[in-house]
Amino acid sequence: PEDRRGMAGGAGLPVGEVVPEVDCTLGDDNEIQVSGETVLKGYLDGIGDDENKIREGDESETVWHRTGDAGYFDVYGRLWLLGRVNQAINDDRGTLHPFCVECVLDAQFGIRGAILAIDGERVVVIAKGSANPDDVLQALKHQHIDRVATVKKIPMDKRHDAKIDYPKLLELLKM
């Protein structure tokens, strides 16, 4: 119940304790980094290694994988996800991560939605008819949302149906 309240209040998505086989740390912008025997040391032909791998040490070096997701550890040592680092909004009101909005929408309205920065505004996007925009603004008042926009359907990443396709969503909003 405490975790559900946290999600509904914008704390992100709890994923639990990190398994002993994996070392986990937070890097720049609270990006989750993992290392261990089950973590790939590199990609095929090294493509993408420079962007996603951090190497420490010599021949028996430790390789950290940058996940691209932001997160934090709670007081119990459990990991919470905040969403993609590159989707966070950084403005004069602070940093707002995607899951801090998406989890509220799911918990309070049972819907998918997204947060975008458009021309200096924090814009929540939901599917038309899925929820009352005024209710959404009220539920997200602590995230300082400027407005709610609607689209016919929230586009999802074809590779990961749980992830919103942000570039496609931006295209829809520009139409």
Backbone torsions as a table, in degrees:
resi	resn	phi	psi	omega
1	PRO	NA	-38.0	179.6
2	GLU	-64.5	-41.0	178.7
3	ASP	-66.5	-41.1	179.0
4	ARG	-63.0	-39.4	176.3
5	ARG	-64.3	-40.7	177.9
6	GLY	-61.9	-45.1	178.1
7	MET	-61.2	-46.1	-179.1
8	ALA	-65.6	-22.0	179.4
9	GLY	-95.7	0.6	175.7
10	GLY	97.8	20.8	-178.4
11	ALA	-81.7	-7.5	-177.8
12	GLY	106.5	-158.9	-175.6
13	LEU	-118.6	115.7	-180.0
14	PRO	-75.8	134.2	177.7
15	VAL	-117.2	-8.9	174.3
16	GLY	102.0	-165.5	-178.4
17	GLU	-79.6	146.2	176.0
18	VAL	-74.6	133.3	-179.2
19	VAL	-66.3	150.3	-176.9
20	PRO	-60.0	-24.4	-177.9
21	GLU	-74.7	-8.2	-176.6
22	VAL	-124.9	132.9	170.4
23	ASP	-91.0	139.7	-177.8
24	CYS	-135.8	133.1	177.8
25	THR	-140.4	169.2	177.6
26	LEU	-112.0	131.3	179.8
27	GLY	-103.3	-151.4	178.7
28	ASP	-57.0	142.1	-179.7
29	ASP	56.9	27.9	-179.3
30	ASN	59.2	28.9	177.8
31	GLU	-69.6	131.1	179.6
32	ILE	-73.4	129.5	177.1
33	GLN	-124.9	136.5	-177.9
34	VAL	-127.0	151.2	178.3
35	SER	-147.2	155.9	177.7
36	GLY	148.4	175.6	-177.4
37	GLU	-61.3	-29.6	-178.0
38	THR	-88.3	-0.4	-179.1
39	VAL	-99.5	127.6	-180.0
40	LEU	-59.2	135.1	179.9
41	LYS	-80.6	-17.3	179.8
42	GLY	-172.5	169.4	179.7
43	TYR	-100.0	166.6	178.7
44	LEU	-55.7	125.2	-179.4
45	ASP	59.8	17.7	176.7
46	GLY	72.4	7.0	-178.2
47	ILE	-70.3	118.3	-179.1
48	GLY	96.8	-8.9	-178.4
49	ASP	-62.0	-43.2	-177.2
50	ASP	-61.4	-34.3	-178.4
51	GLU	-82.2	-29.1	-169.0
52	ASN	-118.9	-5.0	-177.6
53	LYS	-121.4	137.3	175.2
54	ILE	-118.5	122.9	-176.8
55	ARG	-106.6	133.1	178.2
56	GLU	-125.0	136.3	173.4
57	GLY	95.1	-161.5	-175.9
58	ASP	-104.8	-134.2	-176.7
59	GLU	-62.5	-31.5	177.4
60	SER	-96.3	36.6	-172.6
61	GLU	-60.4	152.6	172.5
62	THR	-90.5	134.3	177.9
63	VAL	-115.3	122.0	177.1
64	TRP	-100.5	134.6	176.2
65	HIS	-99.7	124.9	175.8
66	ARG	-82.1	118.1	-174.8
67	THR	-80.0	-23.2	-175.4
68	GLY	87.2	-6.2	179.0
69	ASP	-103.0	140.0	174.1
70	ALA	-89.3	153.7	178.7
71	GLY	-166.6	-175.4	176.5
72	TYR	-157.5	162.9	176.0
73	PHE	-103.0	132.6	178.9
74	ASP	-82.5	-177.2	-176.8
75	VAL	-64.5	-17.0	178.7
76	TYR	-94.3	0.4	-179.6
77	GLY	83.2	12.5	179.6
78	ARG	-90.7	147.1	-178.5
79	LEU	-87.3	134.7	174.2
80	TRP	-118.5	136.1	176.6
81	LEU	-91.2	143.2	177.7
82	LEU	-113.1	-10.2	-179.0
83	GLY	111.1	-179.5	-177.0
84	ARG	-64.0	133.6	178.8
85	VAL	-56.7	-43.1	-175.8
86	ASN	-75.8	-3.5	176.2
87	GLN	-102.9	-2.4	178.9
88	ALA	-68.3	144.8	176.3
89	ILE	-99.7	123.7	177.0
90	ASN	-117.1	112.4	179.9
91	ASP	-143.4	-170.4	-176.9
92	ASP	-67.3	-8.9	176.6
93	ARG	-95.4	-1.2	179.5
94	GLY	113.6	-162.1	-179.7
95	THR	-104.5	132.5	176.9
96	LEU	-124.8	121.3	-178.8
97	HIS	-96.4	150.6	-176.6
98	PRO	-54.3	-47.6	-175.1
99	PHE	-67.8	-20.1	177.6
100	CYS	-69.7	-18.2	174.5
101	VAL	-101.7	-48.4	-176.1
102	GLU	-58.7	-39.9	-179.7
103	CYS	-69.0	-34.4	176.6
104	VAL	-64.5	-45.5	-179.6
105	LEU	-61.6	-41.4	179.2
106	ASP	-68.5	-46.7	-175.9
107	ALA	-68.4	-40.7	-174.0
108	GLN	-92.5	-25.8	-176.0
109	PHE	-125.7	-10.4	-178.1
110	GLY	67.9	31.8	-177.5
111	ILE	-127.7	161.1	170.7
112	ARG	-92.0	146.3	176.6
113	GLY	-161.8	175.2	-176.2
114	ALA	-141.3	161.5	174.8
115	ILE	-120.0	133.2	179.1
116	LEU	-135.4	153.3	170.1
117	ALA	-100.6	118.5	-179.1
118	ILE	-130.2	116.0	179.8
119	ASP	50.5	44.7	176.9
120	GLY	80.7	1.0	178.9
121	GLU	-104.7	147.8	171.0
122	ARG	-90.9	112.4	-173.9
123	VAL	-117.3	123.2	173.5
124	VAL	-91.8	134.0	-180.0
125	VAL	-115.5	128.3	177.3
126	ILE	-131.2	164.4	175.6
127	ALA	-72.9	138.4	-179.8
128	LYS	-55.6	131.1	177.4
129	GLY	82.1	-1.1	-177.0
130	SER	-80.4	-28.9	179.5
131	ALA	-161.2	158.7	177.3
132	ASN	-74.3	120.9	-178.8
133	PRO	-55.6	-35.8	178.3
134	ASP	-65.6	-38.1	177.3
135	ASP	-66.4	-38.1	177.9
136	VAL	-63.6	-46.2	178.0
137	LEU	-59.2	-41.6	179.3
138	GLN	-64.1	-43.7	-179.0
139	ALA	-64.6	-27.5	-176.4
140	LEU	-106.8	21.5	-174.9
141	LYS	-59.2	-31.0	-179.4
142	HIS	-74.4	-15.4	178.3
143	GLN	-93.5	2.3	175.2
144	HIS	55.0	53.3	179.3
145	ILE	-78.4	137.4	-179.8
146	ASP	-85.0	-40.2	-179.5
147	ARG	-160.8	167.4	176.7
148	VAL	-116.3	129.4	175.8
149	ALA	-112.2	154.4	178.9
150	THR	-122.1	147.9	174.2
151	VAL	-131.9	164.2	-179.1
152	LYS	-60.1	-44.9	-178.5
153	LYS	-152.0	139.3	176.4
154	ILE	-73.2	119.5	-179.4
155	PRO	-74.4	137.6	-179.1
156	MET	-111.6	148.6	178.1
157	ASP	-63.6	128.8	-177.4
158	LYS	-64.0	-27.1	-179.0
159	ARG	-81.9	-29.7	-175.9
160	HIS	-137.6	94.9	-174.3
161	ASP	-60.8	-13.3	178.8
162	ALA	-86.1	-9.1	-176.5
163	LYS	-106.9	135.3	178.2
164	ILE	-73.5	138.8	177.0
165	ASP	-86.2	88.8	-175.0
166	TYR	-63.2	-42.9	178.0
167	PRO	-59.9	-41.3	179.1
168	LYS	-66.9	-38.0	178.4
169	LEU	-61.7	-42.8	177.3
170	LEU	-60.6	-40.9	177.6
171	GLU	-60.4	-44.7	179.9
172	LEU	-60.0	-39.4	-178.5
173	LEU	-72.0	-24.6	179.8
174	LYS	-82.5	-12.7	-179.0
175	MET	-70.8	NA	NA
